[in-house]
């Protein structure tokens, strides 16, 4: 199982999922109306390291953070 957390203004409860890679997560989230509109603009971190590869292999206990864009000064 991996933990998926949604940061900032996404305002969605954490999920625990049994998935093997980020492609599987993407397919799940595309069907979630609360999160699907955020997917194109968010970054993804696994255990606090930004990743771009959807085939990144996940291990049990990994923490996936969905990071929306922020602005500040």
C-alpha positions in Angstrom: 0.0 0.0 0.0 1.1 3.6 -0.7 -0.3 6.7 0.8 -1.4 9.5 -1.5 -1.7 13.0 0.0 -3.2 16.1 -1.7 -1.6 19.4 -0.6 -2.6 23.0 -0.7 -6.0 24.0 -2.0 -6.9 20.6 -3.4 -8.7 19.8 -0.1 -9.1 16.0 -0.5 -8.6 13.4 2.1 -5.5 11.1 1.9 -5.9 7.8 0.1 -4.3 4.4 0.7 -3.9 2.5 -2.5 -2.4 -0.8 -3.7 -0.8 0.4 -6.9 2.5 -0.4 -8.7 3.3 2.9 -10.5 2.1 6.5 -11.2 0.3 5.5 -14.3 -2.1 3.4 -12.2 -2.6 6.4 -9.9 -3.2 8.7 -12.8 -5.9 6.4 -14.2 -7.6 6.3 -10.7 -7.5 10.0 -10.3 -8.8 10.8 -13.8 -12.1 9.3 -12.7 -12.3 11.4 -9.5 -14.2 14.6 -10.2 -12.7 16.4 -7.2 -9.1 15.9 -8.4 -9.2 15.4 -12.2 -9.2 19.2 -12.9 -5.9 19.5 -10.9 -4.0 16.7 -12.6 -2.5 18.7 -15.5 -1.1 21.5 -13.3 0.2 19.5 -10.4 3.7 18.2 -9.6 4.2 14.8 -8.0 6.7 13.9 -5.3 7.4 10.4 -4.0 8.9 10.4 -0.5 9.7 14.2 -0.9 11.5 13.8 -4.3 9.9 15.2 -7.4 9.3 12.7 -10.2 8.2 13.0 -13.8 8.2 9.3 -14.9 4.8 7.7 -14.7 6.4 4.2 -14.8 8.3 5.0 -11.5 8.0 1.7 -9.5 6.3 2.2 -6.2 7.0 0.2 -3.0 4.8 -0.5 -0.1 5.0 2.4 2.4 5.8 5.1 -0.3 4.2 8.5 0.2 3.0 10.2 -2.9 2.4 14.0 -2.7 0.2 15.8 -5.2 1.5 19.3 -5.3 -0.6 22.0 -6.9 1.0 25.2 -8.3 1.4 28.0 -5.8 2.3 31.6 -6.1 3.9 33.8 -3.6 6.5 36.3 -3.1 
